[in-house]
Amino acid sequence: MTTCTRANPAPQAPPAAEVEVWSKPGADRLVTPQFLLLLAIQHAFGFAFSAFFLLPKYLTTELDAGPQAIGQVTAIAMVAGVVVVPFLAPLLDRRRRRPFVLGGSLLMAAAAVGFVWVDAVGPYVMVLRSVQGLAFTMVFSAVVTLVTDLSPPARLGRAIGWCGVAMLVTNAIAPLVMEPLAEQHGWTPAFVFAGGAAVVASGLSLLIREAPPAPREVVPAVSALRSARVGVALVASALAGAAFGAMFTFTQPFALSLGATRVAGFFGGFTVAALVVRISLGGLVDRFGRRRISFVTLLAYTVVVMATAALTPGRLAVFGAAFGVAHGLMYPALSAFSLEGVDRRQRGTVVTYFSGAFNAGVAVSVIVLGLVAEAHGYPPIFIGAGVLSLIAAAALASVR
């Protein structure tokens, strides 16, 4: 009896790019020195970025800007971040990510300090906001991509959630620090302080250690975007971004028009709630299904955003907390959902386009809703933004 050697061929070594490092002993650990370093960078950069959540108040009180101008200034940063996505996405999959973190942090520092010389809503402030949008896309996409590289597949949702936590903390800390600082000493020290935080992020980025890009088979980056799963995730991200933009941009002038004097309570409530759900319930994202959690939390988005039409100054923190509960689980769940089944060599592309879609939703919504608020007041824009998040939930429901 002859033996057919072709029936059991010798195993072939997979390409280097396809080797799963998570098969190595101890490689399933999420918390490592490099992971903690990335969280620290995200935190420092997030403070500089979050300081400008108070920009609508600054524009309203210092430059006498109306809803339309506020929407335009807010949107231009997101537009700049979206425009750069097609150029940045493939680079993140082909080159080292550290230069993007370093360069983006330095750009944010320069733009933050540049606000010291703003005296009107004009081309200069639009340029500064455009630089901030570019910086955010560079740093956020690079850091999240580095985090996904370090994360074991089964903990991807939790890893993205913790990365978000590092920035979420600053959503409350920055406004709570900057608002009284601006009231007591003026906006100049506040802008300089924000720039300093970005400088810290740039310094920390020099400690990032990543392997040089190894020679490997080129995988077309855009092929990952043809997946129905990724496509629906991008649409849902854009629609959720529209609702997020309405809440973070127009609750401030709305509350000020109702007699409020301070607006940082909204960010405090949002951040505390988002942190609580991510720390205590973050495991639900990977345990009960990323699509299911995304769907449920987008429904919660809808309820909270629509309810904001009935905002009162004394309930800013309450509305912020309710929105924080929804966003705290929605963003990491939807992000992880978009990355399921995506080749590791294409994750930078998907992460960048996902973030770009979210920012595009923010940009379009604040421009359009600013025009609506100028003509019809603030309540209708929250109803409209809530409808958009409901459409996002429906889109997710259509995909298995």
C-alpha beads as a LAMMPS data file, in Angstrom:
LAMMPS data file: protein, C-alpha beads

400 atoms
399 bonds

1 atom types
1 bond types

-500.0 500.0 xlo xhi
-500.0 500.0 ylo yhi
-500.0 500.0 zlo zhi

Masses

1 110.0

Atoms # bond

1 1 1 0.000 0.000 0.000
2 1 1 1.476 3.252 -1.099
3 1 1 1.244 6.410 0.931
4 1 1 -0.053 9.529 -0.718
5 1 1 2.183 12.235 0.606
6 1 1 -0.014 14.915 -0.979
7 1 1 -2.846 14.047 1.398
8 1 1 -0.967 15.550 4.350
9 1 1 1.260 18.290 2.987
10 1 1 3.826 19.881 5.217
11 1 1 2.397 22.935 6.949
12 1 1 3.295 26.198 5.313
13 1 1 4.490 29.105 7.410
14 1 1 2.009 31.976 7.170
15 1 1 3.161 35.370 5.957
16 1 1 4.672 37.498 8.703
17 1 1 1.769 39.958 8.475
18 1 1 -0.712 37.192 9.185
19 1 1 0.946 35.753 12.290
20 1 1 -1.277 36.240 15.356
21 1 1 0.928 37.465 18.170
22 1 1 -1.816 36.620 20.638
23 1 1 -0.855 32.949 20.516
24 1 1 2.269 33.752 22.502
25 1 1 2.273 33.123 26.287
26 1 1 1.173 36.202 28.180
27 1 1 0.226 38.072 25.007
28 1 1 -3.418 38.227 26.048
29 1 1 -2.630 40.917 28.631
30 1 1 -4.251 44.248 27.860
31 1 1 -2.541 46.439 30.476
32 1 1 1.108 46.902 29.492
33 1 1 3.515 49.856 29.881
34 1 1 2.960 50.866 26.256
35 1 1 -0.818 50.672 26.662
36 1 1 -0.630 52.915 29.736
37 1 1 1.635 55.319 27.838
38 1 1 -0.927 55.603 25.051
39 1 1 -3.644 56.346 27.609
40 1 1 -1.454 59.088 29.102
41 1 1 -0.920 60.642 25.676
42 1 1 -4.629 60.475 24.953
43 1 1 -5.308 62.132 28.296
44 1 1 -2.875 65.025 27.797
45 1 1 -3.958 65.657 24.224
46 1 1 -7.599 65.256 25.251
47 1 1 -7.255 68.081 27.767
48 1 1 -6.058 70.465 25.068
49 1 1 -8.833 69.358 22.741
50 1 1 -11.585 69.390 25.392
51 1 1 -10.658 72.895 26.521
52 1 1 -12.264 74.102 23.310
53 1 1 -15.615 72.560 24.171
54 1 1 -16.121 75.961 25.811
55 1 1 -15.584 77.687 22.478
56 1 1 -19.343 78.306 21.954
57 1 1 -19.426 80.193 25.264
58 1 1 -16.314 82.167 24.308
59 1 1 -17.817 83.069 20.943
60 1 1 -21.121 84.053 22.548
61 1 1 -19.814 86.113 25.448
62 1 1 -16.586 87.566 24.035
63 1 1 -17.250 87.916 20.296
64 1 1 -21.058 88.291 20.364
65 1 1 -21.477 85.441 17.862
66 1 1 -24.890 83.995 17.000
67 1 1 -25.897 80.352 16.352
68 1 1 -24.921 80.462 12.685
69 1 1 -21.387 81.718 13.383
70 1 1 -20.967 79.265 16.268
71 1 1 -21.969 76.415 13.984
72 1 1 -19.513 77.483 11.299
73 1 1 -16.568 77.860 13.675
74 1 1 -17.318 74.492 15.250
75 1 1 -17.801 72.781 11.906
76 1 1 -14.640 73.979 10.192
77 1 1 -12.471 71.925 12.541
78 1 1 -14.436 68.789 11.713
79 1 1 -14.374 69.554 7.995
80 1 1 -10.584 69.868 8.061
81 1 1 -10.327 66.582 9.936
82 1 1 -12.556 64.845 7.384
83 1 1 -10.765 66.227 4.320
84 1 1 -7.460 64.724 5.433
85 1 1 -8.912 61.231 6.035
86 1 1 -8.304 59.757 2.529
87 1 1 -4.653 60.833 2.711
88 1 1 -4.019 59.899 6.337
89 1 1 -5.765 56.512 6.452
90 1 1 -3.413 54.572 4.125
91 1 1 -0.348 56.151 5.722
92 1 1 -1.345 54.830 9.148
93 1 1 -1.302 51.298 7.745
94 1 1 2.031 51.661 5.930
95 1 1 4.176 53.792 8.221
96 1 1 4.958 54.211 11.885
97 1 1 2.237 55.933 13.895
98 1 1 4.449 57.842 16.361
99 1 1 5.234 60.736 13.954
100 1 1 1.515 61.378 13.552
101 1 1 1.026 61.559 17.329
102 1 1 4.011 63.902 17.721
103 1 1 3.122 66.152 14.789
104 1 1 -0.558 66.366 15.669
105 1 1 0.196 67.268 19.281
106 1 1 2.530 70.084 18.226
107 1 1 -0.076 71.412 15.785
108 1 1 -2.692 71.429 18.554
109 1 1 -0.313 73.326 20.859
110 1 1 0.348 75.988 18.228
111 1 1 -3.337 76.419 17.382
112 1 1 -4.396 76.644 21.043
113 1 1 -1.897 79.404 21.781
114 1 1 -2.899 81.093 18.534
115 1 1 -6.317 81.859 20.015
116 1 1 -4.635 84.463 22.229
117 1 1 -4.738 86.840 19.231
118 1 1 -8.336 86.151 18.143
119 1 1 -10.491 89.299 18.250
120 1 1 -13.293 88.492 15.787
121 1 1 -14.987 85.626 13.958
122 1 1 -13.061 85.720 10.700
123 1 1 -10.496 83.886 8.537
124 1 1 -7.896 83.739 11.307
125 1 1 -10.080 81.809 13.723
126 1 1 -11.160 79.514 10.878
127 1 1 -7.515 78.684 10.142
128 1 1 -6.835 77.906 13.805
129 1 1 -9.866 75.640 14.014
130 1 1 -8.825 73.877 10.792
131 1 1 -5.408 73.149 12.290
132 1 1 -7.087 71.773 15.413
133 1 1 -9.277 69.497 13.301
134 1 1 -6.260 68.177 11.417
135 1 1 -4.367 67.647 14.679
136 1 1 -7.237 65.749 16.280
137 1 1 -7.601 63.364 13.339
138 1 1 -3.862 62.668 13.301
139 1 1 -3.509 61.975 17.015
140 1 1 -6.802 60.229 17.697
141 1 1 -6.551 57.876 14.709
142 1 1 -2.908 57.026 15.384
143 1 1 -3.423 56.371 19.092
144 1 1 -6.540 54.230 18.596
145 1 1 -4.781 52.233 15.873
146 1 1 -1.817 51.627 18.183
147 1 1 -4.241 50.521 20.906
148 1 1 -5.961 48.042 18.582
149 1 1 -2.548 46.617 17.690
150 1 1 -1.815 46.033 21.390
151 1 1 -5.252 44.612 22.185
152 1 1 -6.082 40.907 22.249
153 1 1 -8.980 40.294 19.815
154 1 1 -11.376 39.219 22.557
155 1 1 -10.784 42.486 24.431
156 1 1 -10.956 44.873 21.507
157 1 1 -14.119 46.629 22.700
158 1 1 -12.721 47.080 26.201
159 1 1 -9.406 48.390 24.848
160 1 1 -11.129 51.008 22.710
161 1 1 -13.360 51.846 25.660
162 1 1 -10.386 52.474 27.953
163 1 1 -8.734 54.580 25.273
164 1 1 -11.906 56.629 25.170
165 1 1 -11.948 56.863 28.972
166 1 1 -8.555 58.593 28.889
167 1 1 -10.042 61.336 26.752
168 1 1 -13.485 61.307 28.379
169 1 1 -11.997 62.306 31.718
170 1 1 -10.753 65.493 30.116
171 1 1 -14.218 66.295 28.743
172 1 1 -15.112 67.276 32.303
173 1 1 -11.759 68.282 33.736
174 1 1 -10.848 70.743 30.988
175 1 1 -14.104 72.781 31.049
176 1 1 -14.222 72.693 34.864
177 1 1 -10.657 74.059 35.005
178 1 1 -10.866 76.450 32.071
179 1 1 -14.206 78.126 32.809
180 1 1 -13.263 79.601 36.232
181 1 1 -9.736 80.292 34.946
182 1 1 -11.162 82.361 32.085
183 1 1 -13.618 84.123 34.413
184 1 1 -10.930 85.162 36.905
185 1 1 -7.934 85.814 34.646
186 1 1 -9.282 86.067 31.124
187 1 1 -9.193 83.702 28.181
188 1 1 -5.498 84.200 27.363
189 1 1 -4.167 82.058 30.267
190 1 1 -6.798 79.438 29.448
191 1 1 -5.629 79.127 25.836
192 1 1 -1.966 78.987 26.890
193 1 1 -2.766 76.315 29.475
194 1 1 -4.470 74.212 26.802
195 1 1 -1.424 74.582 24.567
196 1 1 0.793 73.388 27.387
197 1 1 -1.206 70.175 27.712
198 1 1 -0.645 69.470 24.017
199 1 1 3.101 70.025 24.498
200 1 1 3.047 67.371 27.245
201 1 1 1.366 64.958 24.824
202 1 1 4.072 65.595 22.242
203 1 1 6.790 64.885 24.800
204 1 1 5.169 61.621 25.865
205 1 1 4.850 60.533 22.237
206 1 1 8.651 60.294 22.037
207 1 1 8.426 57.282 24.388
208 1 1 6.242 55.267 22.006
209 1 1 7.954 52.071 20.910
210 1 1 6.685 50.323 17.797
211 1 1 8.256 47.854 15.438
212 1 1 9.364 49.207 12.061
213 1 1 6.967 48.348 9.234
214 1 1 8.064 44.941 7.973
215 1 1 8.089 44.064 4.265
216 1 1 4.730 42.528 3.573
217 1 1 2.151 41.929 0.940
218 1 1 0.299 45.124 0.127
219 1 1 -3.363 44.907 1.080
220 1 1 -5.522 47.559 -0.624
221 1 1 -6.650 49.753 2.246
222 1 1 -9.953 50.760 0.686
223 1 1 -11.022 47.125 0.235
224 1 1 -11.922 47.058 3.936
225 1 1 -14.470 49.816 3.313
226 1 1 -16.438 47.667 0.862
227 1 1 -17.723 45.405 3.612
228 1 1 -21.424 45.857 4.364
229 1 1 -20.635 45.784 8.077
230 1 1 -18.072 48.587 7.797
231 1 1 -20.336 50.614 5.498
232 1 1 -23.263 50.512 7.910
233 1 1 -20.930 51.324 10.818
234 1 1 -19.670 54.410 8.975
235 1 1 -23.215 55.591 8.242
236 1 1 -24.238 55.037 11.867
237 1 1 -21.093 56.844 13.031
238 1 1 -21.911 59.885 10.888
239 1 1 -25.512 60.044 12.121
240 1 1 -24.432 59.615 15.739
241 1 1 -21.879 62.374 15.177
242 1 1 -24.688 64.672 14.046
243 1 1 -26.515 64.107 17.333
244 1 1 -23.289 64.497 19.320
245 1 1 -22.544 67.776 17.557
246 1 1 -25.949 69.173 18.467
247 1 1 -25.516 68.290 22.133
248 1 1 -21.944 69.537 22.547
249 1 1 -22.346 72.720 20.497
250 1 1 -25.818 74.092 21.095
251 1 1 -26.624 73.176 24.697
252 1 1 -24.287 76.009 25.766
253 1 1 -25.886 78.922 23.864
254 1 1 -29.332 77.414 24.546
255 1 1 -28.668 77.370 28.307
256 1 1 -27.142 80.867 28.209
257 1 1 -30.255 82.156 26.417
258 1 1 -32.347 80.676 29.243
259 1 1 -30.386 82.550 31.899
260 1 1 -27.514 80.210 32.753
261 1 1 -24.138 81.744 33.593
262 1 1 -21.995 78.589 33.725
263 1 1 -22.193 75.615 31.396
264 1 1 -19.394 73.305 32.602
265 1 1 -21.942 71.242 34.549
266 1 1 -23.084 69.628 31.306
267 1 1 -19.582 68.314 30.623
268 1 1 -19.147 67.211 34.220
269 1 1 -22.360 65.190 34.173
270 1 1 -21.530 63.740 30.761
271 1 1 -18.045 62.649 31.751
272 1 1 -18.893 61.141 35.126
273 1 1 -21.719 59.086 33.650
274 1 1 -19.683 57.958 30.642
275 1 1 -16.799 56.932 32.885
276 1 1 -19.039 54.980 35.229
277 1 1 -20.636 52.940 32.447
278 1 1 -17.348 52.294 30.659
279 1 1 -15.557 51.164 33.802
280 1 1 -18.393 49.137 35.304
281 1 1 -20.172 47.940 32.159
282 1 1 -17.434 48.078 29.523
283 1 1 -17.262 44.293 29.362
284 1 1 -20.828 44.172 28.036
285 1 1 -19.601 45.411 24.666
286 1 1 -17.569 42.248 24.031
287 1 1 -19.853 39.892 25.972
288 1 1 -23.302 40.677 24.600
289 1 1 -22.406 41.702 21.081
290 1 1 -21.126 44.974 19.698
291 1 1 -23.981 45.457 17.239
292 1 1 -26.616 44.816 19.907
293 1 1 -25.061 47.277 22.370
294 1 1 -24.660 49.872 19.599
295 1 1 -28.329 49.526 18.650
296 1 1 -29.638 49.886 22.195
297 1 1 -27.431 52.850 23.036
298 1 1 -28.361 54.653 19.812
299 1 1 -31.988 54.375 20.891
300 1 1 -30.944 55.954 24.192
301 1 1 -29.185 58.674 22.182
302 1 1 -32.484 59.404 20.463
303 1 1 -34.437 59.778 23.694
304 1 1 -31.878 62.030 25.402
305 1 1 -31.243 64.299 22.422
306 1 1 -34.945 64.854 21.777
307 1 1 -35.591 65.494 25.469
308 1 1 -32.984 68.272 25.408
309 1 1 -35.534 70.408 23.561
310 1 1 -37.046 70.920 27.034
311 1 1 -33.722 71.905 28.647
312 1 1 -33.681 74.141 31.727
313 1 1 -30.484 75.752 33.110
314 1 1 -30.724 73.895 36.403
315 1 1 -30.725 70.525 34.642
316 1 1 -27.644 70.891 32.459
317 1 1 -25.736 68.295 34.485
318 1 1 -28.689 65.891 34.366
319 1 1 -28.920 66.055 30.574
320 1 1 -25.146 65.720 30.339
321 1 1 -25.205 62.619 32.532
322 1 1 -28.005 61.000 30.526
323 1 1 -26.135 61.632 27.298
324 1 1 -22.929 60.328 28.878
325 1 1 -24.582 56.993 29.729
326 1 1 -25.612 56.528 26.103
327 1 1 -22.343 57.707 24.543
328 1 1 -20.165 55.890 27.065
329 1 1 -21.119 52.508 25.606
330 1 1 -22.191 53.486 22.091
331 1 1 -18.865 54.781 20.747
332 1 1 -16.590 51.870 21.770
333 1 1 -19.271 49.340 20.785
334 1 1 -19.790 50.840 17.335
335 1 1 -16.017 51.270 16.838
336 1 1 -15.341 47.636 17.705
337 1 1 -18.261 46.534 15.505
338 1 1 -16.671 48.314 12.534
339 1 1 -13.374 46.449 13.110
340 1 1 -14.764 42.924 13.409
341 1 1 -13.185 40.720 10.762
342 1 1 -10.949 43.517 9.432
343 1 1 -7.374 42.567 8.507
344 1 1 -4.871 44.052 10.958
345 1 1 -3.114 45.669 8.022
346 1 1 -6.278 47.659 7.298
347 1 1 -7.313 48.694 10.793
348 1 1 -5.698 52.112 10.550
349 1 1 -7.842 52.812 7.509
350 1 1 -11.085 51.728 9.166
351 1 1 -10.314 53.582 12.417
352 1 1 -9.532 56.779 10.511
353 1 1 -12.620 56.587 8.302
354 1 1 -14.822 55.766 11.292
355 1 1 -13.567 58.811 13.167
356 1 1 -13.850 60.856 9.972
357 1 1 -17.462 59.809 9.493
358 1 1 -18.276 60.833 13.058
359 1 1 -16.603 64.206 12.566
360 1 1 -18.354 64.686 9.218
361 1 1 -21.671 64.158 10.978
362 1 1 -20.717 66.740 13.591
363 1 1 -19.644 69.246 10.922
364 1 1 -22.739 68.983 8.751
365 1 1 -25.120 69.009 11.701
366 1 1 -23.684 72.093 13.405
367 1 1 -23.733 74.058 10.151
368 1 1 -27.290 73.082 9.214
369 1 1 -28.659 73.146 12.748
370 1 1 -27.024 76.520 13.373
371 1 1 -29.050 77.946 10.476
372 1 1 -32.212 76.332 11.824
373 1 1 -31.593 77.681 15.333
374 1 1 -30.974 81.166 13.913
375 1 1 -34.425 81.111 12.307
376 1 1 -36.528 78.964 14.656
377 1 1 -34.718 78.761 17.994
378 1 1 -32.930 75.868 19.670
379 1 1 -35.633 73.276 20.563
380 1 1 -36.332 72.133 16.953
381 1 1 -32.687 71.287 16.315
382 1 1 -32.607 68.737 19.130
383 1 1 -35.715 67.035 17.778
384 1 1 -34.080 66.801 14.345
385 1 1 -30.794 65.495 15.753
386 1 1 -32.685 62.838 17.690
387 1 1 -34.342 61.638 14.482
388 1 1 -30.898 61.177 12.909
389 1 1 -29.713 58.942 15.739
390 1 1 -32.915 56.916 15.386
391 1 1 -32.085 56.370 11.697
392 1 1 -28.619 55.180 12.775
393 1 1 -30.206 52.581 15.071
394 1 1 -32.463 51.430 12.230
395 1 1 -29.454 51.036 9.936
396 1 1 -27.722 48.783 12.472
397 1 1 -30.872 46.716 12.885
398 1 1 -30.755 45.894 9.166
399 1 1 -27.357 44.167 9.392
400 1 1 -26.655 40.747 10.864

Bonds

1 1 1 2
2 1 2 3
3 1 3 4
4 1 4 5
5 1 5 6
6 1 6 7
7 1 7 8
8 1 8 9
9 1 9 10
10 1 10 11
11 1 11 12
12 1 12 13
13 1 13 14
14 1 14 15
15 1 15 16
16 1 16 17
17 1 17 18
18 1 18 19
19 1 19 20
20 1 20 21
21 1 21 22
22 1 22 23
23 1 23 24
24 1 24 25
25 1 25 26
26 1 26 27
27 1 27 28
28 1 28 29
29 1 29 30
30 1 30 31
31 1 31 32
32 1 32 33
33 1 33 34
34 1 34 35
35 1 35 36
36 1 36 37
37 1 37 38
38 1 38 39
39 1 39 40
40 1 40 41
41 1 41 42
42 1 42 43
43 1 43 44
44 1 44 45
45 1 45 46
46 1 46 47
47 1 47 48
48 1 48 49
49 1 49 50
50 1 50 51
51 1 51 52
52 1 52 53
53 1 53 54
54 1 54 55
55 1 55 56
56 1 56 57
57 1 57 58
58 1 58 59
59 1 59 60
60 1 60 61
61 1 61 62
62 1 62 63
63 1 63 64
64 1 64 65
65 1 65 66
66 1 66 67
67 1 67 68
68 1 68 69
69 1 69 70
70 1 70 71
71 1 71 72
72 1 72 73
73 1 73 74
74 1 74 75
75 1 75 76
76 1 76 77
77 1 77 78
78 1 78 79
79 1 79 80
80 1 80 81
81 1 81 82
82 1 82 83
83 1 83 84
84 1 84 85
85 1 85 86
86 1 86 87
87 1 87 88
88 1 88 89
89 1 89 90
90 1 90 91
91 1 91 92
92 1 92 93
93 1 93 94
94 1 94 95
95 1 95 96
96 1 96 97
97 1 97 98
98 1 98 99
99 1 99 100
100 1 100 101
101 1 101 102
102 1 102 103
103 1 103 104
104 1 104 105
105 1 105 106
106 1 106 107
107 1 107 108
108 1 108 109
109 1 109 110
110 1 110 111
111 1 111 112
112 1 112 113
113 1 113 114
114 1 114 115
115 1 115 116
116 1 116 117
117 1 117 118
118 1 118 119
119 1 119 120
120 1 120 121
121 1 121 122
122 1 122 123
123 1 123 124
124 1 124 125
125 1 125 126
126 1 126 127
127 1 127 128
128 1 128 129
129 1 129 130
130 1 130 131
131 1 131 132
132 1 132 133
133 1 133 134
134 1 134 135
135 1 135 136
136 1 136 137
137 1 137 138
138 1 138 139
139 1 139 140
140 1 140 141
141 1 141 142
142 1 142 143
143 1 143 144
144 1 144 145
145 1 145 146
146 1 146 147
147 1 147 148
148 1 148 149
149 1 149 150
150 1 150 151
151 1 151 152
152 1 152 153
153 1 153 154
154 1 154 155
155 1 155 156
156 1 156 157
157 1 157 158
158 1 158 159
159 1 159 160
160 1 160 161
161 1 161 162
162 1 162 163
163 1 163 164
164 1 164 165
165 1 165 166
166 1 166 167
167 1 167 168
168 1 168 169
169 1 169 170
170 1 170 171
171 1 171 172
172 1 172 173
173 1 173 174
174 1 174 175
175 1 175 176
176 1 176 177
177 1 177 178
178 1 178 179
179 1 179 180
180 1 180 181
181 1 181 182
182 1 182 183
183 1 183 184
184 1 184 185
185 1 185 186
186 1 186 187
187 1 187 188
188 1 188 189
189 1 189 190
190 1 190 191
191 1 191 192
192 1 192 193
193 1 193 194
194 1 194 195
195 1 195 196
196 1 196 197
197 1 197 198
198 1 198 199
199 1 199 200
200 1 200 201
201 1 201 202
202 1 202 203
203 1 203 204
204 1 204 205
205 1 205 206
206 1 206 207
207 1 207 208
208 1 208 209
209 1 209 210
210 1 210 211
211 1 211 212
212 1 212 213
213 1 213 214
214 1 214 215
215 1 215 216
216 1 216 217
217 1 217 218
218 1 218 219
219 1 219 220
220 1 220 221
221 1 221 222
222 1 222 223
223 1 223 224
224 1 224 225
225 1 225 226
226 1 226 227
227 1 227 228
228 1 228 229
229 1 229 230
230 1 230 231
231 1 231 232
232 1 232 233
233 1 233 234
234 1 234 235
235 1 235 236
236 1 236 237
237 1 237 238
238 1 238 239
239 1 239 240
240 1 240 241
241 1 241 242
242 1 242 243
243 1 243 244
244 1 244 245
245 1 245 246
246 1 246 247
247 1 247 248
248 1 248 249
249 1 249 250
250 1 250 251
251 1 251 252
252 1 252 253
253 1 253 254
254 1 254 255
255 1 255 256
256 1 256 257
257 1 257 258
258 1 258 259
259 1 259 260
260 1 260 261
261 1 261 262
262 1 262 263
263 1 263 264
264 1 264 265
265 1 265 266
266 1 266 267
267 1 267 268
268 1 268 269
269 1 269 270
270 1 270 271
271 1 271 272
272 1 272 273
273 1 273 274
274 1 274 275
275 1 275 276
276 1 276 277
277 1 277 278
278 1 278 279
279 1 279 280
280 1 280 281
281 1 281 282
282 1 282 283
283 1 283 284
284 1 284 285
285 1 285 286
286 1 286 287
287 1 287 288
288 1 288 289
289 1 289 290
290 1 290 291
291 1 291 292
292 1 292 293
293 1 293 294
294 1 294 295
295 1 295 296
296 1 296 297
297 1 297 298
298 1 298 299
299 1 299 300
300 1 300 301
301 1 301 302
302 1 302 303
303 1 303 304
304 1 304 305
305 1 305 306
306 1 306 307
307 1 307 308
308 1 308 309
309 1 309 310
310 1 310 311
311 1 311 312
312 1 312 313
313 1 313 314
314 1 314 315
315 1 315 316
316 1 316 317
317 1 317 318
318 1 318 319
319 1 319 320
320 1 320 321
321 1 321 322
322 1 322 323
323 1 323 324
324 1 324 325
325 1 325 326
326 1 326 327
327 1 327 328
328 1 328 329
329 1 329 330
330 1 330 331
331 1 331 332
332 1 332 333
333 1 333 334
334 1 334 335
335 1 335 336
336 1 336 337
337 1 337 338
338 1 338 339
339 1 339 340
340 1 340 341
341 1 341 342
342 1 342 343
343 1 343 344
344 1 344 345
345 1 345 346
346 1 346 347
347 1 347 348
348 1 348 349
349 1 349 350
350 1 350 351
351 1 351 352
352 1 352 353
353 1 353 354
354 1 354 355
355 1 355 356
356 1 356 357
357 1 357 358
358 1 358 359
359 1 359 360
360 1 360 361
361 1 361 362
362 1 362 363
363 1 363 364
364 1 364 365
365 1 365 366
366 1 366 367
367 1 367 368
368 1 368 369
369 1 369 370
370 1 370 371
371 1 371 372
372 1 372 373
373 1 373 374
374 1 374 375
375 1 375 376
376 1 376 377
377 1 377 378
378 1 378 379
379 1 379 380
380 1 380 381
381 1 381 382
382 1 382 383
383 1 383 384
384 1 384 385
385 1 385 386
386 1 386 387
387 1 387 388
388 1 388 389
389 1 389 390
390 1 390 391
391 1 391 392
392 1 392 393
393 1 393 394
394 1 394 395
395 1 395 396
396 1 396 397
397 1 397 398
398 1 398 399
399 1 399 400
